[in-house]
Amino acid sequence: MTNVSAFNPSLALTLVFAGVLLLGLLTKFWLASRQVRHVARHRASVPGAFADTISLAAHQKAADYTVAKVRFGLLETAVGAAVLLGWTLLGGLDALNQALLGWLGGGMMQQLALIAGFVLIGGLIELPLSLYQTFVIEQRFGFNKMTWKLWLIDLLKSTLLGAAIGLPIAALILWLMGAAGGLWWLWAWGVWMGFNLLLLLIYPTFIAPLFNKFQPLEDEGLKARVTALMQRCGFSAKGLYVMDGSRRSAHANAYFTGFGAAKRVVFFDTLLSKLSPGEVDAVLAHELGHFKHRHILKRIVTMFALSLAGFALLGWLAQQAWFYAGLGVTPSLQLLVPTLGATQAMPNDALALLLFLLVIPVFSFFITPLLSRSSRQHEFEADAYAAQQADAKDLGSALLKLYEDNASTLTPDPVYVAFYYSHPPAGQRLARLGTA
């Protein structure tokens, strides 16, 4: 009689997780190699559509910057995969959890310590990569304006702010996981969404000024143009501000921040120094196009839906012993209480939350092309709106200046673009505008 082994769900999860992780790594390395080869192959000459507007030196700088970033991204990918395996299948998260259980026992304090320890260790591992990116790659290409003092101050501020905001919301979600019954995930989702909407309201006024200075726009001529544009578009904002982006980077940008009545228009000082008033108008009209087409609302609704599905999935997985065992973690199902001489159930909520956050990007990576395609379509729609409200030639020249100043390559690999790019390449955008 043939012996048929029983199905082992934890082993199955281990194999699926390892297989999908490997497939994702191979895909990322393949895409990166395509991008590097494609950009390097076209480095020697400026594409014909841009020959009269982009110098060969600027084109080659963009090519070299792109290749440097992609190669560094491969290093980050490899390190990230090794760290992920270390936390999961190699037992890192389990070891940290057991150590904290032995020190603190069970309870909320231990769970918060597990989350804090995980974040701290992860941050320390990523620190050398962050430093290299800022002080080597960005420095080499003339974009970094950060001093070591400013970098340390930013690190301290972001760490304290993360603890002040993150620990209370984590404590509330962990409490709901243990006290709100089988539908805890629905309550937790509501809290998480409310928290994100609150951040949209308070970020412009209370958080962003901790890192940058925001001065009201003083150029009366430009202010009049911008105000007239917003009135034509039926848009109102709480204020027009200039941000000292040049303290940290030479990259230029403009954006809307806030939500509802708290919306602000923010211009990087680097942007205003590089664009003409008409070009600023066109860039702002593009941003207004996102609001006119309700792109921001659509993204918020999409985030709501995806996060609801994620919380529901976590609510189910947190009750499955194979979910923990299959990812290298021993659930804290029981713990001997010496003073009582008995055992009591210990919560696994922080473990479940961390495992889910570690694993879900491995599987969600493969929907990246769909999200990227949607984002590129939104950019085309915003460009078309801007061409109606401002001068299409001004928008085209502004985009070219921004592509050049930010050293964005004019010759990306089409497959890499389809997978990763949230914004269309310059050639496609200018062709749509009729200015290429």
C-alpha positions in Angstrom: 0.0 0.0 0.0 1.4 3.4 -1.0 2.0 5.9 1.8 0.8 9.4 0.8 2.2 12.1 3.0 -0.2 14.6 4.5 -0.2 18.1 3.0 2.0 20.4 5.1 0.7 24.0 4.7 3.7 25.5 6.5 6.1 23.8 4.2 4.0 24.8 1.2 4.1 28.4 2.3 7.9 28.2 2.8 8.3 26.9 -0.8 5.9 29.4 -2.3 7.4 32.3 -0.5 11.0 31.3 -1.5 9.9 30.6 -5.1 8.1 34.0 -5.5 11.0 35.8 -3.8 13.5 34.2 -6.3 11.2 34.9 -9.2 10.9 38.6 -8.1 14.7 38.9 -7.8 15.3 37.4 -11.2 12.7 39.8 -12.7 14.3 42.8 -11.0 17.8 41.9 -12.2 16.5 41.2 -15.7 14.7 44.6 -15.9 17.7 46.4 -14.4 20.1 44.8 -16.9 17.8 45.8 -19.8 17.7 49.4 -18.5 21.5 49.7 -18.1 22.2 48.2 -21.6 19.6 50.3 -23.3 20.7 53.6 -21.7 24.4 52.8 -22.3 23.7 51.9 -25.9 22.2 55.3 -26.6 24.6 57.4 -24.5 26.8 58.5 -27.4 24.2 60.8 -29.1 21.2 62.9 -28.2 17.9 61.5 -29.7 16.9 63.5 -32.8 13.8 65.0 -31.2 16.0 66.7 -28.6 19.1 67.5 -30.6 18.3 71.2 -30.6 17.4 71.5 -27.0 19.6 69.1 -25.0 23.4 69.1 -25.1 25.4 66.0 -25.5 27.0 66.6 -22.1 23.6 66.9 -20.4 22.4 63.7 -22.2 25.5 61.8 -21.1 25.2 63.0 -17.5 21.6 61.7 -17.4 22.7 58.4 -18.8 25.5 58.0 -16.3 23.2 59.1 -13.4 20.6 56.6 -14.5 23.0 53.7 -14.8 24.5 54.6 -11.4 21.1 54.6 -9.7 20.0 51.4 -11.4 23.2 49.6 -10.3 22.9 50.9 -6.8 19.2 49.7 -6.9 20.5 46.2 -7.6 22.6 46.4 -4.5 19.7 47.6 -2.5 17.6 44.7 -3.9 20.1 42.1 -3.0 20.6 43.5 0.5 16.8 43.7 1.0 16.3 40.1 -0.1 19.1 38.9 2.3 17.6 40.9 5.2 14.1 39.6 4.4 15.4 36.0 4.5 17.2 36.8 7.7 14.1 38.1 9.4 11.9 35.2 8.1 13.3 31.8 7.1 16.6 32.2 8.9 14.8 33.0 12.2 15.8 36.6 12.9 12.3 37.8 13.8 11.7 34.7 15.9 14.9 35.2 17.8 14.1 38.8 18.5 10.6 37.9 19.7 11.9 35.1 22.0 14.5 37.4 23.5 12.0 40.1 24.2 9.6 37.5 25.7 12.3 36.3 28.0 13.1 39.9 29.1 9.6 41.5 29.2 7.2 38.6 29.3 4.1 38.9 27.3 1.8 41.8 26.9 1.6 45.1 25.1 5.0 46.3 26.2 6.7 43.3 24.7 4.8 43.7 21.4 5.6 47.4 21.1 9.2 46.6 21.9 9.2 44.0 19.1 7.9 46.5 16.6 10.4 49.2 17.8 13.3 46.7 17.7 12.4 45.6 14.3 12.2 49.1 12.9 15.5 50.2 14.7 17.5 47.2 13.4 16.1 47.6 9.9 17.0 51.3 10.0 20.5 50.6 11.1 20.9 48.0 8.3 19.7 50.5 5.7 21.7 53.4 7.0 25.0 52.7 5.1 22.9 52.4 1.8 21.2 55.7 2.5 24.5 57.4 3.3 26.1 56.1 0.1 23.1 57.2 -2.0 23.2 60.8 -0.6 26.9 61.5 -0.1 28.3 59.4 -3.0 25.9 59.1 -5.9 23.9 62.3 -5.4 27.2 64.1 -4.5 29.0 62.8 -7.6 26.3 64.2 -9.9 26.0 67.5 -8.2 22.6 67.1 -6.6 23.4 66.7 -2.9 23.4 69.9 -0.9 23.1 68.2 2.5 25.7 68.8 5.1 26.5 66.1 7.7 25.1 68.3 10.4 21.8 68.7 8.5 21.7 65.0 7.7 22.1 64.1 11.4 19.4 66.7 12.5 17.0 65.2 9.9 17.7 61.7 11.1 17.1 62.7 14.7 13.9 64.6 13.9 12.5 61.8 11.7 13.3 59.2 14.4 11.6 61.1 17.2 8.6 62.0 15.0 8.3 58.4 13.9 8.3 57.2 17.5 5.8 59.9 18.6 3.4 59.1 15.8 4.1 55.4 15.1 4.1 53.9 18.5 0.6 55.2 19.6 -1.0 54.1 16.3 0.8 50.7 16.6 -0.4 50.4 20.2 -4.0 51.1 19.2 -4.0 48.6 16.3 -2.4 45.9 18.5 -5.1 46.6 21.2 -7.8 46.3 18.6 -6.3 43.0 17.4 -6.6 41.6 20.9 -9.8 43.2 22.1 -12.2 43.8 19.2 -13.0 40.2 18.3 -13.1 38.5 15.0 -13.7 41.7 13.1 -10.8 43.5 14.6 -9.3 44.0 11.2 -12.3 46.1 10.1 -11.9 48.4 13.1 -8.2 48.6 12.6 -8.7 49.5 8.9 -11.0 52.3 10.0 -8.4 53.6 12.4 -5.6 53.4 9.8 -7.6 55.2 7.2 -8.6 57.9 9.7 -5.0 58.3 10.7 -3.9 58.7 7.1 -6.6 61.4 6.4 -5.5 63.2 9.6 -1.9 63.2 8.4 -3.0 64.8 5.1 -4.6 67.6 7.2 -1.8 68.2 9.6 1.3 67.5 7.4 1.5 70.9 5.8 1.1 72.9 9.0 2.8 70.9 11.6 5.1 68.2 10.1 6.6 69.6 6.9 7.9 72.8 8.7 9.9 70.7 11.0 12.2 69.9 8.1 11.9 72.8 5.7 11.2 76.5 5.7 8.1 77.7 3.9 7.9 81.3 2.9 4.9 82.9 1.2 5.5 83.5 -2.5 6.7 87.1 -2.7 7.0 87.6 -6.5 3.8 89.7 -7.0 3.8 89.2 -10.8 4.1 85.4 -10.5 1.6 85.4 -7.6 -0.9 87.2 -9.8 -0.4 84.8 -12.7 -0.8 81.7 -10.4 -3.9 83.1 -8.7 -5.5 83.9 -12.0 -4.7 80.4 -13.2 -6.2 78.8 -10.1 -9.3 80.9 -10.5 -9.8 79.9 -14.1 -9.5 76.3 -13.0 -11.9 76.7 -10.1 -9.3 75.8 -7.6 -8.6 77.4 -4.2 -5.7 76.9 -1.8 -4.8 78.1 1.6 -1.6 79.7 0.4 1.3 79.8 -2.1 4.6 78.9 -0.6 8.2 78.6 -1.6 10.2 75.8 0.1 14.0 75.9 0.7 14.5 72.6 -1.3 18.0 73.8 -2.2 19.2 73.2 1.3 19.1 69.4 0.6 19.1 68.9 -3.1 19.4 70.5 -6.5 16.4 68.6 -7.8 13.4 70.8 -8.6 9.7 70.3 -8.1 6.3 71.8 -7.3 3.4 70.1 -5.5 0.1 70.4 -3.7 0.0 69.2 -0.2 -2.8 68.9 2.4 -6.4 68.0 2.0 -9.7 69.9 1.8 -9.3 73.5 3.1 -5.7 72.7 4.2 -4.4 72.5 0.6 -1.2 74.5 -0.1 0.7 75.1 -3.3 4.4 74.6 -2.7 7.2 75.6 -5.1 10.8 74.4 -4.6 13.1 77.5 -4.7 15.1 75.5 -7.2 12.1 75.3 -9.5 11.5 79.1 -9.5 15.1 79.8 -10.2 15.0 77.6 -13.4 11.6 78.2 -15.0 10.1 81.3 -16.6 6.7 82.6 -15.3 4.9 80.9 -18.2 6.6 77.6 -17.5 5.7 77.8 -13.8 2.1 78.4 -14.9 2.2 75.3 -17.1 3.7 73.1 -14.3 1.1 74.3 -11.9 -1.7 73.7 -14.4 -0.4 70.1 -14.7 -0.8 69.7 -11.0 -4.2 71.3 -11.1 -5.1 68.7 -13.8 -4.6 65.9 -11.3 -7.2 67.5 -9.1 -9.6 68.3 -12.0 -9.5 64.7 -13.0 -9.9 63.5 -9.4 -6.6 61.6 -9.6 -5.9 62.3 -5.9 -9.3 61.1 -4.8 -9.0 58.0 -7.0 -5.7 57.1 -5.5 -7.1 57.6 -2.0 -10.0 55.3 -2.8 -7.6 52.7 -4.3 -5.5 52.9 -1.1 -8.7 52.4 1.0 -9.7 49.4 -1.0 -6.3 47.7 -1.1 -5.7 48.4 2.6 -9.1 46.9 3.4 -8.3 43.8 1.5 -4.9 43.7 3.3 -6.4 44.0 6.8 -8.9 41.3 6.0 -6.2 39.0 4.8 -4.1 39.7 7.8 -7.1 39.0 10.0 -7.3 35.5 8.6 -3.6 34.8 8.4 -3.0 35.9 12.0 -5.1 32.9 13.1 -3.2 30.3 11.0 -0.4 28.5 12.8 1.2 27.6 9.4 1.5 31.3 8.5 4.0 31.7 11.3 5.8 28.3 11.0 6.0 28.6 7.2 7.9 31.9 7.6 10.4 30.8 10.3 8.5 32.0 13.4 7.3 30.1 16.4 4.0 31.6 17.6 3.8 32.6 21.2 0.9 30.3 21.8 1.6 29.5 25.4 4.1 30.7 28.1 4.7 29.3 31.5 3.9 31.8 34.2 6.2 30.9 37.1 4.2 32.7 39.9 1.0 30.8 39.0 2.6 27.5 37.9 0.4 27.5 34.8 0.3 28.5 31.2 -1.5 31.3 29.5 -2.0 32.2 25.9 0.3 34.9 24.6 -0.6 37.4 21.8 1.0 37.0 18.4 -0.4 40.2 17.1 2.9 42.1 16.6 4.4 39.0 15.0 1.5 38.7 12.6 1.7 42.3 11.7 5.4 42.3 11.1 5.4 39.1 9.1 2.6 40.4 6.9 4.4 43.7 6.3 7.6 41.7 5.4 5.9 39.2 3.0 3.2 41.2 1.2 5.7 43.2 -0.9 7.1 40.0 -2.3 3.8 39.0 -3.8 2.5 42.5 -4.6 5.6 43.3 -6.7 4.0 41.6 -9.7 1.1 44.1 -9.9 3.6 47.0 -10.2 3.1 47.3 -14.0 -0.7 47.8 -13.5 -0.1 50.6 -10.9 2.6 52.2 -13.0 0.4 52.2 -16.1 -2.5 53.8 -14.2 -0.1 56.5 -12.9 1.3 57.2 -16.4 -2.2 57.6 -17.8 -2.9 60.1 -15.0 0.2 62.1 -16.0 -1.0 62.2 -19.7 -4.4 63.4 -18.6 -2.8 66.1 -16.4 -0.6 67.2 -19.3 -3.6 67.5 -21.6 -5.4 69.6 -19.0 -2.4 71.8 -18.6 -2.1 72.3 -22.4 -5.7 73.6 -22.3 -5.2 76.0 -19.4 -1.7 77.2 -20.2 0.7 77.2 -23.2 1.6 73.7 -24.3 4.9 75.0 -25.5 5.6 76.3 -22.0 4.8 73.0 -20.5 7.0 71.2 -23.0 10.0 73.5 -22.4 9.4 73.2 -18.6 9.4 69.4 -18.8 12.6 69.5 -20.8 14.3 71.7 -18.3 13.1 69.5 -15.4 14.2 66.3 -17.2 17.6 67.9 -17.9 18.1 69.5 -14.4 17.0 66.2 -12.7 19.3 64.2 -15.1 16.4 62.0 -16.2 17.4 59.8 -19.1 15.8 60.5 -22.5 16.4 56.9 -23.6 14.9 54.5 -21.0 14.3 50.9 -21.9 10.6 50.4 -22.9 10.1 47.3 -20.8 11.6 48.9 -17.8 9.3 51.9 -18.4 6.3 49.7 -18.6 7.1 48.0 -15.4 8.4 50.8 -13.1 7.8 54.3 -14.5 5.1 56.3 -12.8 5.7 59.2 -15.2 5.9 58.7 -19.0 9.4 59.3 -20.6 10.1 62.7 -22.0 9.7 61.6 -25.6 6.2 60.3 -25.0 5.0 63.3 -23.1 6.3 65.8 -25.6 4.9 63.9 -28.5 1.5 63.9 -26.9 1.8 67.7 -26.3 2.9 68.1 -30.0 6.1 69.9 -28.9 8.6 67.1 -29.6 
